[in-house]
């Protein structure tokens, strides 16, 4: 892995290949790395989907009691003192 971002004798590393190029599929000359931002967004949307489709799980009941007691999860909003987890799930809701 050091080949792609070798520091050599200096403090700053030399990016031998652009990240976008490494994300190309192997068939197209890249290494097939995933776009981590898109991957993270998809996982957050998956959590929101689970809350929506399985409302009787312990996790869904806890989240509902804490963050969207009288509404639907689809009406979930960012609030001042909410957990990072809920804030992230609300971000994932935008993909649903």
TORKOL-4160 file (C-alpha; in steps of 0.2 Angstrom, whole numbers, padded with zeros to 4 digits, m for minus):
96
<pt num="1" X="0000" Y="0000" Z="0000"/>
<pt num="2" X="0015" Y="0012" Z="0003"/>
<pt num="3" X="0018" Y="0012" Z="m0016"/>
<pt num="4" X="0003" Y="0023" Z="m0019"/>
<pt num="5" X="0007" Y="0036" Z="m0005"/>
<pt num="6" X="0026" Y="0034" Z="m0002"/>
<pt num="7" X="0034" Y="0048" Z="0009"/>
<pt num="8" X="0052" Y="0044" Z="0004"/>
<pt num="9" X="0064" Y="0056" Z="0012"/>
<pt num="10" X="0052" Y="0070" Z="0014"/>
<pt num="11" X="0038" Y="0074" Z="0026"/>
<pt num="12" X="0025" Y="0076" Z="0012"/>
<pt num="13" X="0020" Y="0060" Z="0003"/>
<pt num="14" X="0019" Y="0059" Z="m0016"/>
<pt num="15" X="0002" Y="0054" Z="m0022"/>
<pt num="16" X="0008" Y="0042" Z="m0036"/>
<pt num="17" X="m0010" Y="0039" Z="m0042"/>
<pt num="18" X="m0026" Y="0050" Z="m0040"/>
<pt num="19" X="m0039" Y="0043" Z="m0028"/>
<pt num="20" X="m0052" Y="0044" Z="m0042"/>
<pt num="21" X="m0041" Y="0033" Z="m0053"/>
<pt num="22" X="m0040" Y="0020" Z="m0039"/>
<pt num="23" X="m0059" Y="0020" Z="m0038"/>
<pt num="24" X="m0060" Y="0014" Z="m0056"/>
<pt num="25" X="m0065" Y="m0004" Z="m0058"/>
<pt num="26" X="m0051" Y="m0016" Z="m0061"/>
<pt num="27" X="m0057" Y="m0019" Z="m0078"/>
<pt num="28" X="m0055" Y="0000" Z="m0082"/>
<pt num="29" X="m0037" Y="0001" Z="m0075"/>
<pt num="30" X="m0041" Y="0005" Z="m0057"/>
<pt num="31" X="m0040" Y="m0005" Z="m0041"/>
<pt num="32" X="m0059" Y="m0006" Z="m0038"/>
<pt num="33" X="m0059" Y="0005" Z="m0022"/>
<pt num="34" X="m0076" Y="0010" Z="m0016"/>
<pt num="35" X="m0081" Y="0029" Z="m0015"/>
<pt num="36" X="m0081" Y="0029" Z="0004"/>
<pt num="37" X="m0093" Y="0044" Z="0006"/>
<pt num="38" X="m0106" Y="0035" Z="m0005"/>
<pt num="39" X="m0104" Y="0019" Z="0004"/>
<pt num="40" X="m0106" Y="0027" Z="0021"/>
<pt num="41" X="m0122" Y="0036" Z="0015"/>
<pt num="42" X="m0129" Y="0019" Z="0009"/>
<pt num="43" X="m0126" Y="0011" Z="0026"/>
<pt num="44" X="m0135" Y="0026" Z="0034"/>
<pt num="45" X="m0149" Y="0024" Z="0023"/>
<pt num="46" X="m0150" Y="0006" Z="0026"/>
<pt num="47" X="m0152" Y="0009" Z="0045"/>
<pt num="48" X="m0166" Y="0022" Z="0042"/>
<pt num="49" X="m0174" Y="0008" Z="0030"/>
<pt num="50" X="m0173" Y="m0004" Z="0044"/>
<pt num="51" X="m0181" Y="0008" Z="0057"/>
<pt num="52" X="m0195" Y="0010" Z="0044"/>
<pt num="53" X="m0198" Y="m0008" Z="0039"/>
<pt num="54" X="m0196" Y="m0016" Z="0057"/>
<pt num="55" X="m0204" Y="m0004" Z="0069"/>
<pt num="56" X="m0206" Y="m0017" Z="0083"/>
<pt num="57" X="m0187" Y="m0021" Z="0085"/>
<pt num="58" X="m0180" Y="m0014" Z="0102"/>
<pt num="59" X="m0169" Y="m0002" Z="0092"/>
<pt num="60" X="m0183" Y="0005" Z="0082"/>
<pt num="61" X="m0194" Y="0007" Z="0098"/>
<pt num="62" X="m0180" Y="0016" Z="0107"/>
<pt num="63" X="m0176" Y="0028" Z="0093"/>
<pt num="64" X="m0195" Y="0032" Z="0091"/>
<pt num="65" X="m0197" Y="0035" Z="0110"/>
<pt num="66" X="m0182" Y="0047" Z="0109"/>
<pt num="67" X="m0182" Y="0056" Z="0092"/>
<pt num="68" X="m0199" Y="0054" Z="0083"/>
<pt num="69" X="m0212" Y="0050" Z="0097"/>
<pt num="70" X="m0227" Y="0058" Z="0088"/>
<pt num="71" X="m0222" Y="0057" Z="0070"/>
<pt num="72" X="m0215" Y="0046" Z="0057"/>
<pt num="73" X="m0197" Y="0042" Z="0055"/>
<pt num="74" X="m0198" Y="0051" Z="0038"/>
<pt num="75" X="m0202" Y="0067" Z="0047"/>
<pt num="76" X="m0186" Y="0065" Z="0057"/>
<pt num="77" X="m0176" Y="0081" Z="0059"/>
<pt num="78" X="m0159" Y="0087" Z="0066"/>
<pt num="79" X="m0161" Y="0094" Z="0083"/>
<pt num="80" X="m0148" Y="0103" Z="0094"/>
<pt num="81" X="m0144" Y="0090" Z="0107"/>
<pt num="82" X="m0147" Y="0073" Z="0098"/>
<pt num="83" X="m0135" Y="0059" Z="0097"/>
<pt num="84" X="m0122" Y="0057" Z="0083"/>
<pt num="85" X="m0131" Y="0041" Z="0078"/>
<pt num="86" X="m0148" Y="0049" Z="0075"/>
<pt num="87" X="m0140" Y="0064" Z="0066"/>
<pt num="88" X="m0132" Y="0051" Z="0054"/>
<pt num="89" X="m0148" Y="0041" Z="0051"/>
<pt num="90" X="m0157" Y="0058" Z="0047"/>
<pt num="91" X="m0144" Y="0061" Z="0034"/>
<pt num="92" X="m0147" Y="0043" Z="0027"/>
<pt num="93" X="m0166" Y="0047" Z="0026"/>
<pt num="94" X="m0162" Y="0059" Z="0012"/>
<pt num="95" X="m0158" Y="0044" Z="0001"/>
<pt num="96" X="m0175" Y="0035" Z="0004"/>
